[in-house]
Amino acid sequence: MRHRDDYEICLFHSTHIDEIVDVLEYLWGNDKKGNLKHFDWKYIQNPYRKKPLGVVTLYKGKVVAFRGYFATKWKTGARGNEILFLIPGDTVVHATHRKKGLSVAMGKFAMKEYEQHYRLFLNFTAWKNSAPGYLRMGYKPLAEKAYMIRYKPFGLIKSILAKKHIGRSGRGKITFGTFDTITVSDTPKPNEMSNIVSATENEDNKLQLVRDAEFYQWRFNSNKNRYVFYYDLGENEELQGYVVLGIDEEKWWGGLLDFGETDGHSITKILTHIIKNEKINALTIYNFSPTTEQLKIFEKTGFKRNTLERLVKKNILGEWPLYLRPIKALPQENDWNLNGLDITKIENWNIKEICSDAV
């Protein structure tokens, strides 16, 4: 597709990857080898892609802009039909080619290319500069970001002053090993974790991410992010529950990406272990639709909604909600409904941070 006279917009091809990664230095830094590996994980190894999930803009045959997407699988309730959504991952335009409408043009091109295989765009990472473009493309806000935070004593101050204290292996301040029934590891257990999910999924009529073994095997293979896995094996050494932390190496924060339990107390037990033993400045929960039981667990272990840091970000720096739209270029009214659910209402979703690639 031509954009103005000088630009051509098309799906990315394997021959474009080196040039795409060069442009992505604006977002990912200048570690070319690491960036290539991350690109391969995110856009090539993704288990749900039907075709190359990314759009490039070419100027005189050279890549000057990229808009990437990664696929995720969703369903309604425990046994609903599975549906593939696309998450906008990375959008970047070379500095000398900005303010030419390339980002929006690539987004509109993606709608036409992907509407045969995918149903919905769900964007977790809009910010001040990108949100207007998404609104021009017909995205609608779904919900505000909803964090809960638990600080260690002086945790906020320590996080501001923090330096990197964790090696590339993901170790460092985390204490790995086995402590009573809890095992702390840097390795996922895809089959066991997905079994926990299957055993505890309820029948409520909500859209939820499919967290099967295939998803977990792929999701935690990113070389850019650091994950720590806490497993409660119980007295019979069978997995009763788990918590996955994504580690912010700069601030030494831990985000609760995912969690599950079959016994009704493993999550509390693991969080108590983390709070007592790990030297993490703050723990965060990014969960848009927690159950009443989950809220009780979080509040019992000291997580709070309206901390000073959150109020500052919201009222001074600004925060941007989740955005979504059907992938069809010209959606009809019924395209905003899936399996009888109005997708613009957050109460029809079950969303937590594992759904995004942000950590």
Secondary structure, 3 states (H helix, E strand, C coil): CEECCCEEEEECCHHHHHHHHHHCHHHHCCCHHHHHHHHHHHHHCCCCCCCCCEEEEEECCEEEEEEEEEEEEEEECCCCCEEEEEEEEEEEECHHHCCCCHHHHHHHHHHHHHCCCCCEEEECCCCCCCHHHHHHCCCEEEECCCEEEEECCCHHHHHHHCCCCCCCCCCCCCCCEEECCEEEECCCCHHHHHHHHHHHCCCCCCEEECCCHHHHHHHCCCCCCEEEEEEECCCCCCCCEEEEEEEECCCCEEEEEEEEECCCCHHHHHHHHHHHHCCCCEEEEEECCCCHHHHHHHHHCCCECCCHHHHHHHHHHCCCCEEEEECCCCCCHHHHEECCEECCCHHHEECEHHHCCCC
